[in-house]
Amino acid sequence: MDDATQTGRNDLRASGVGIPMSEVKAWFIREVLPLETMLMHFLRQNWRDANEVADLRQEVYVRIYEAAQKEIPEAAKPFVFAIARNLLVDRVRRERIIPIDTVTDLDALNIASTEAGPDRIVMGRDALRRLRAALAGLPQELREIVILRKIEGLSRQQIAARLGVTERTVSRRIAESARALADTFYSDAVENGRKP
């Protein structure tokens, strides 16, 4: 028996349920560790003793790793924050006496949600504002083409029929408007020192 086969069998036995330890480890590094900053923020916001936050993080990691040995979840973020929330709830229950300042309302945070957070909403609104301004700066015939194609979802053929122009003209105007919008976004981003 070669070393690779033996290693694979050891991985299977170590996990106890058939998921190789190397696969769990790779998933953990790829999916869980990038969430550490958010996890630490969550723990700091929801636990009264800042000195215990690092220990709580480690306990969360242990629970995640043990659970992933049985089944690797499809979505890591909700899984990580559900485990973190459950750990905090377990800690509060164990203490039996719950001071008012122990934990903020964990359900109200809704951090495990896949909904956009306030920062992404602000960034989205900013992008929408810049898009509106860029559209407003386009000549009327280009703006109309963009709206019909990208917002209303009409085909080139439908746009040509509606505007009484050829499909070739529609294609040319789409390309012109795309260049003009890109120029506007890139120059705006460069001037304001951010990525386009």
N, C-alpha and C positions, 0 to 999 in steps of 0.2 A: 504494500500500500504506500503510495507516495505521500509526501508531506502535505500537499495541498488538500488531498482527500481527508487526511487525518485532521487538519486544521478546520476544515468545513464541518466535520462531525463534532469536533470539540465545540465549535460555535453553536451548533444546533443543541447539543447537550447543555451548554451553559445557559441558554435562554430557556430551556425546559419546554418550549411549546413550538418549536420549529422555525422561528425567525432567527436567522444568524445574528450573532452579537455584532459582527462587522457591519451588517445592514442597519441595525439599531444605532450603532455608534455614528455611522455616516449620516443617517437621518437627523440625529441629535445635533451634530455639528452643523449641518446644512440648514436645518429648519428652526431649531430651538435657540441655539447660542446667539444668532442675530437679534433675537427678541430680548436679550438681557437688559438693555437700557430701559425699555418700556416696563419690563418686569420689575426692575429695581425701583423705578418711579412709582409703580403701582404699590409695591410693598411699603415704600417710604410714606406714601400718602395714606395708607390704610392701617398702619401699625404704629402704636404709640411710642414704642421703644426703638429708637434709631440704632441702638447697639445690637439689636437682634435681627436686623434686616439681612445682613450677609448670611447668617445661619438659616433664616427663612428661605432665602434664595437657594441654598444648598439642599434644603429639605424638599423644596419644589422640584429641583433637578432630579433628586433621587426618585421621587414619586413619578415624575414624567418618564424616566428611564425604565423603571420597573413596569409601568403600564405599557410602554412601547414594546417591551419584550414579549408581551402577550399579543398586542396588535398595534401596528403603527397607524396613528390617526391620519385621515386625509388632510385635515386643516390643522396646522400646528398652533397658530395664534389662539384660537378659541380654546383649544385643548390646554395650552399652557396657562392661560388666565383662569380657566375653570379650576384647574388644580391649585393655583395660587389662592384663589378665593376660598376654595374648600379647606385648604390648610389654615387660613386665617380663621375661618369659622370654627374649625376643630380646636384651634388654640383657645379661642374665646370660650367655647364650651368646657374645655378642660379646666379653665381657671374658675369656673362656677360663679365667681363674683365678677360682674361686668361693670366696670366703671363707665360713666357716660362718655368719656373721651377715648375709650379703647379703640374703637374702629368707626370710621365714617360709614355712611350707608353704601355698602358694597354693591347692591343692586342698582343704585342710581348711577354708578360709574359706567356700567355697561361696557367695560373695556374689552370684553371678549367678543363684542359685536363686530360684524364685518362692515358696519356703517362707517362712513367717513367721519373723522374727528374734526374738531373745530379748525385745526391748522389746515387740513385738506380742503375744508369748505372755503376758508379764506383764500387759499391759493387758487381754487377753482373759480371763485368769484372774480379774482384779479385777472385770471386768464380770459374769462368771459368778457370783462370790461375791456381788455386789450383787443379782443377779437371784434367787439362791437366798434371800437374806435378804428380799427384797421378796415373793417367793412365800410364804415362811413367815409373813409378816405379814398375808396375805390371810385373810379368813374361809374356812372349809372349803369351802362351796359354790362360791365364786369360784375358789379354788385348784384344785379338782377340774375345773372347766370349762376353765381355762387349760391344765392338763396334758392333758386329753383332746383339746382343739382344737389347741394349738400344739406339743405334744410328741408325742402319739400320732397326730395328724393326722386325727382323726375329723371327719366333717361335722356340721353342726348337727342334722341329722335323726338321725344315729347317736347323738349325745350325748343328745338328747331321749329317744330310745328306751331308752338304757342307764340314764338317771337317772329315767325315768318322769315327765318334765316336758314342757311344750310347747316347740316350737321358738322361740316368742316369748320364753319365759323364758330359754332358752339364749342368744338374741341379747342380751337385756337384761343377763344376767350377764357375757357376754363384754365388753360395753361398760363395765360397772361395773368389771370386773377390769382392763381396759385403762387406765381413768382412775386407778384406785388404783395400778397399777404405775407409770404416768407420774408421778403425784404423788410417789411414793416416790423414783424415780430423779432427778427434777428437784430435789426438796428436798435429797436426799443430795448431789447435784452442787453445788448452790449453797452448802450448808453447808461443803463441803470445798474450795470455790474452784476447781472444774474445770468444763469444759463437760459437759453431760449426754450 
